Amino acid sequence: MNKSKKKKTALIRWFIARLLCLTHLIISIFLLLATKFAQHVFFIPIIGVSLIIFEIITFSLLKFRFQFSFILLLTYSIFIISTIWLLELYRINHLITTRNQQASVEVFSVIYYAPIEPQENFFLSNKYLWSQIQIQVYVFIIVILKGLCEMRDHRLEIIVKTWTNALDILDFINLLSYPILYSDINFVYVTLTIWSISCLQFTIEVSAIRNALIKRNYPRLAAIITYSLISVIITDIPYLIIRLYAIFGIRNNDYTSYFLVFKNIVIITIQTADVWITFTETTRKKRKVTFV
């Protein structure tokens, strides 16, 4: 592939990535407008749309000399996660209110519950599921964006790694589907906060951080900075703490919780060992160079 063709392909990927972000943010505007719980903050995704359009115009005027993906990924993530917060809080409020309004009937010693339909009318009856749809769409788009924004040839590897982390993110936010957990509003806010922070791993450019550390003469620190290390710090360790609290603090006991806790422990152990091996090897190489 010649240089001009590569540049044309890169520009196509550049525009597709921004088109995906704009489309999702515009849809989010209508979701907030249709939800009375969050109608007054419908302008949040509009700000995200404006910033992305501004970025497109700026880089176009600069003739695409710089094609940073960090700004796009960060802007998209911040404003989509903000809408997810609003829709998720509405979903939880809806579920708690509906559960409290349930009518019970006892038939042959078995109690059946008939939920009372909310009086708020929408063009979609299952509006409380919108937050779940938003989360799944966000995860899917962010995986595609990581592949589109990758400037090197190992895009498929980046997509696979991102998708693996995205699945853990989906499993974690699923904690708020358990009544015993979403009934505790403090647990809801802590879970959403940790989930939001973990999503920021998709915006971090590890190669840029490593290059900056190498330029400042920190080769050993640069060697251990990987996507896996960042994932362990802002995802696996916080997720493990929250899951353990859910099991022992709130008594949410089931097979899935035990399995995910075990998985987090295994990943943290493996990644810690990998970081230690990388650090010791880098230190040994530096000592050899120094003695020579």
C-alpha positions as CSV (number, residue, x, y, z in Angstrom):
1,M,0.0,0.0,0.0
2,N,1.5,3.3,-1.1
3,K,1.8,6.4,1.1
4,S,-1.1,8.3,-0.5
5,K,-3.4,5.3,-0.2
6,K,-2.4,4.9,3.5
7,K,-3.2,8.5,4.2
8,K,-6.5,8.3,2.5
9,T,-7.4,5.2,4.5
10,A,-6.4,6.9,7.7
11,L,-8.6,9.9,6.9
12,I,-11.6,7.6,6.2
13,R,-11.1,5.9,9.6
14,W,-10.7,9.4,11.2
15,F,-14.1,10.6,9.9
16,I,-15.9,7.3,10.6
17,A,-14.7,7.4,14.2
18,R,-16.1,10.9,14.7
19,L,-19.3,10.1,12.8
20,L,-20.0,7.2,15.3
21,C,-19.4,9.5,18.3
22,L,-21.7,12.2,16.9
23,T,-24.5,9.7,16.0
24,H,-24.5,8.2,19.5
25,L,-24.4,11.6,21.2
26,I,-27.3,12.9,19.1
27,I,-29.3,9.9,20.0
28,S,-28.5,10.5,23.6
29,I,-30.0,14.0,23.3
30,F,-33.4,12.5,22.3
31,L,-33.2,9.9,25.1
32,L,-32.8,12.6,27.7
33,L,-35.5,14.7,26.2
34,A,-37.9,11.8,26.3
35,T,-37.1,11.1,30.0
36,K,-38.7,13.7,32.3
37,F,-36.2,12.7,35.0
38,A,-33.4,14.2,32.9
39,Q,-35.1,16.6,30.6
40,H,-33.5,19.6,32.1
41,V,-30.0,18.4,31.3
42,F,-30.5,17.4,27.7
43,F,-27.8,20.0,26.8
44,I,-25.0,17.7,28.2
45,P,-24.6,15.6,25.0
46,I,-25.1,18.8,22.9
47,I,-21.9,20.1,24.5
48,G,-20.1,16.9,23.5
49,V,-21.4,17.2,19.9
50,S,-20.2,20.8,19.8
51,L,-16.7,19.9,21.0
52,I,-16.3,17.0,18.5
53,I,-17.5,19.3,15.7
54,F,-15.0,21.9,16.8
55,E,-12.3,19.3,16.8
56,I,-13.2,18.2,13.3
57,I,-13.1,21.8,12.0
58,T,-9.8,22.5,13.9
59,F,-8.0,19.5,12.5
60,S,-9.4,20.1,9.0
61,L,-7.9,23.6,9.1
62,L,-4.6,22.2,10.2
63,K,-4.8,19.8,7.2
64,F,-4.8,16.8,9.5
65,R,-1.1,17.3,10.4
66,F,-2.0,16.0,13.9
67,Q,-4.4,13.1,14.4
68,F,-4.7,12.6,18.1
69,S,-7.4,10.2,19.3
70,F,-7.1,11.1,23.0
71,I,-9.3,14.2,22.7
72,L,-12.0,12.4,20.8
73,L,-12.1,9.3,23.1
74,L,-12.1,11.5,26.2
75,T,-14.8,13.9,25.0
76,Y,-17.1,11.1,23.8
77,S,-16.6,9.0,27.0
78,I,-17.2,11.9,29.4
79,F,-20.5,13.0,27.8
80,I,-21.9,9.5,27.1
81,I,-21.0,8.4,30.6
82,S,-22.8,11.5,31.9
83,T,-26.0,10.5,30.1
84,I,-25.6,6.9,31.3
85,W,-25.5,8.2,34.9
86,L,-28.7,10.1,34.4
87,L,-30.5,7.2,32.7
88,E,-29.2,4.6,35.1
89,L,-30.3,6.6,38.1
90,Y,-33.7,7.0,36.5
91,R,-33.8,3.2,35.9
92,I,-33.0,2.5,39.6
93,N,-35.5,5.0,40.8
94,H,-38.1,3.5,38.5
95,L,-37.4,-0.1,39.8
96,I,-37.5,1.0,43.4
97,T,-40.7,2.9,43.0
98,T,-42.4,0.1,41.0
99,R,-41.4,-2.5,43.6
100,N,-42.8,-0.4,46.4
101,Q,-46.1,0.0,44.5
102,Q,-46.5,-3.7,43.7
103,A,-49.8,-5.3,44.6
104,S,-49.5,-8.8,46.1
105,V,-51.9,-11.7,45.9
106,E,-51.6,-15.0,47.7
107,V,-52.7,-18.1,45.8
108,F,-52.3,-21.5,47.4
109,S,-49.7,-20.1,49.9
110,V,-47.7,-18.6,47.0
111,I,-47.4,-14.8,46.8
112,Y,-47.6,-13.3,43.4
113,Y,-46.7,-9.6,42.7
114,A,-48.3,-7.5,40.0
115,P,-46.3,-4.4,39.2
116,I,-48.3,-1.2,38.8
117,E,-47.6,0.5,35.5
118,P,-46.0,4.0,35.8
119,Q,-48.3,6.8,34.8
120,E,-45.6,8.5,32.8
121,N,-46.2,7.8,29.1
122,F,-43.4,7.3,26.6
123,F,-43.1,6.2,23.0
124,L,-41.1,3.1,24.3
125,S,-42.8,1.2,27.2
126,N,-39.5,-0.2,28.5
127,K,-37.9,3.2,28.9
128,Y,-36.1,2.1,32.1
129,L,-33.9,-0.2,29.9
130,W,-32.5,2.7,28.0
131,S,-29.5,3.0,30.3
132,Q,-28.6,-0.6,29.8
133,I,-28.8,-0.1,26.0
134,Q,-26.7,3.0,26.3
135,I,-24.0,1.1,28.2
136,Q,-23.9,-1.7,25.7
137,V,-23.8,0.7,22.7
138,Y,-21.0,2.7,24.4
139,V,-18.9,-0.4,25.0
140,F,-19.4,-1.6,21.5
141,I,-18.5,1.8,19.9
142,I,-15.5,2.4,22.2
143,V,-14.1,-1.0,21.0
144,I,-14.6,0.0,17.4
145,L,-13.1,3.5,18.0
146,K,-9.9,2.0,19.5
147,G,-9.4,0.0,16.3
148,L,-10.2,2.9,14.1
149,C,-8.0,5.4,16.0
150,E,-5.0,3.0,16.2
151,M,-2.3,4.4,13.9
152,R,-0.2,1.3,13.8
153,D,-0.9,-2.1,12.1
154,H,-1.9,-4.1,15.2
155,R,-5.5,-2.9,15.2
156,L,-7.0,-6.3,15.6
157,E,-4.9,-7.0,18.7
158,I,-6.0,-3.6,20.2
159,I,-9.7,-4.5,19.5
160,V,-9.4,-7.9,21.1
161,K,-7.7,-6.5,24.3
162,T,-10.3,-3.7,24.5
163,W,-13.2,-6.1,24.0
164,T,-11.8,-8.3,26.9
165,N,-11.8,-5.3,29.2
166,A,-15.2,-4.2,28.0
167,L,-16.8,-7.5,28.9
168,D,-15.5,-7.1,32.5
169,I,-17.0,-3.6,32.5
170,L,-20.4,-4.9,31.5
171,D,-20.2,-7.6,34.2
172,F,-19.4,-5.0,36.8
173,I,-22.2,-2.6,36.0
174,N,-24.6,-5.6,36.1
175,L,-24.3,-5.4,39.9
176,L,-26.9,-2.7,39.8
177,S,-29.4,-5.2,38.5
178,Y,-29.7,-6.8,41.9
179,P,-32.5,-5.3,44.1
180,I,-30.5,-5.8,47.3
181,L,-27.6,-3.8,45.8
182,Y,-29.4,-1.0,44.0
183,S,-31.6,-0.4,47.0
184,D,-28.5,1.1,48.7
185,I,-28.1,4.5,47.1
186,N,-24.5,4.9,48.5
187,F,-23.5,1.6,46.9
188,V,-25.1,2.9,43.6
189,Y,-23.1,6.1,43.6
190,V,-19.8,4.3,44.5
191,T,-20.4,1.7,41.8
192,L,-21.2,4.2,39.1
193,T,-18.1,6.3,40.1
194,I,-15.7,3.4,40.0
195,W,-17.3,2.1,36.7
196,S,-16.9,5.6,35.2
197,I,-13.2,5.8,36.2
198,S,-12.6,2.3,34.8
199,C,-14.0,3.4,31.4
200,L,-11.3,6.1,31.2
201,Q,-8.8,3.3,30.5
202,F,-10.1,3.4,26.9
203,T,-8.9,7.0,26.5
204,I,-5.3,6.5,27.8
205,E,-2.5,6.4,25.2
206,V,0.0,4.0,26.7
207,S,2.6,4.5,23.9
208,A,2.5,8.3,24.5
209,I,3.1,7.9,28.2
210,R,6.0,5.4,27.6
211,N,7.7,7.7,25.1
212,A,7.4,10.6,27.6
213,L,9.0,8.5,30.4
214,I,11.8,7.4,28.1
215,K,12.6,11.0,27.1
216,R,12.8,11.9,30.8
217,N,15.2,9.0,31.3
218,Y,12.8,6.6,33.2
219,P,13.3,3.4,31.1
220,R,12.3,1.0,33.9
221,L,9.1,2.8,34.7
222,A,8.3,3.0,31.0
223,A,8.9,-0.7,30.6
224,I,6.1,-1.6,33.0
225,I,3.6,0.9,31.8
226,T,1.2,-1.3,29.8
227,Y,-2.6,-1.5,29.1
228,S,-2.7,-4.5,31.4
229,L,-1.1,-2.6,34.3
230,I,-3.5,0.3,33.9
231,S,-6.4,-2.1,33.7
232,V,-5.4,-3.7,37.0
233,I,-5.0,-0.4,38.8
234,I,-8.2,1.3,37.7
235,T,-10.4,-1.8,37.0
236,D,-9.5,-5.1,38.6
237,I,-8.5,-3.9,42.1
238,P,-11.5,-1.5,42.5
239,Y,-13.8,-4.1,41.0
240,L,-12.5,-6.7,43.4
241,I,-13.1,-4.4,46.4
242,I,-16.7,-3.6,45.4
243,R,-17.5,-7.2,44.7
244,L,-16.2,-8.4,48.0
245,Y,-18.2,-5.6,49.8
246,A,-21.3,-6.8,47.9
247,I,-20.8,-10.4,49.0
248,F,-19.8,-9.8,52.7
249,G,-21.2,-6.3,53.4
250,I,-24.6,-6.5,51.6
251,R,-24.9,-10.3,51.5
252,N,-25.2,-10.6,47.7
253,N,-24.3,-14.3,47.4
254,D,-24.5,-16.1,44.1
255,Y,-22.2,-18.2,41.8
256,T,-21.5,-15.3,39.4
257,S,-20.2,-13.1,42.2
258,Y,-17.8,-15.7,43.4
259,F,-16.6,-16.5,39.9
260,L,-15.9,-12.8,39.1
261,V,-14.1,-12.3,42.4
262,F,-11.9,-15.3,41.7
263,K,-11.3,-14.0,38.1
264,N,-10.2,-10.6,39.5
265,I,-7.8,-12.2,41.9
266,V,-6.2,-14.4,39.2
267,I,-5.8,-11.4,36.8
268,I,-4.3,-9.2,39.5
269,T,-1.9,-12.0,40.5
270,I,-0.8,-12.7,36.9
271,Q,-0.4,-9.0,36.0
272,T,1.5,-8.3,39.2
273,A,3.9,-11.1,38.4
274,D,4.3,-9.9,34.8
275,V,5.1,-6.4,36.0
276,W,7.6,-7.7,38.5
277,I,9.4,-9.8,35.8
278,T,9.5,-6.9,33.4
279,F,10.9,-4.6,36.0
280,T,13.6,-7.0,37.1
281,E,14.6,-7.8,33.5
282,T,14.9,-4.1,32.7
283,T,16.9,-3.5,35.9
284,R,19.3,-6.3,35.0
285,K,19.8,-5.0,31.4
286,K,20.5,-1.5,32.7
287,R,23.1,-2.9,35.2
288,K,24.8,-4.8,32.4
289,V,25.0,-1.6,30.2
290,T,26.4,0.3,33.2
291,F,29.1,-2.2,33.9
292,V,30.1,-2.4,30.2
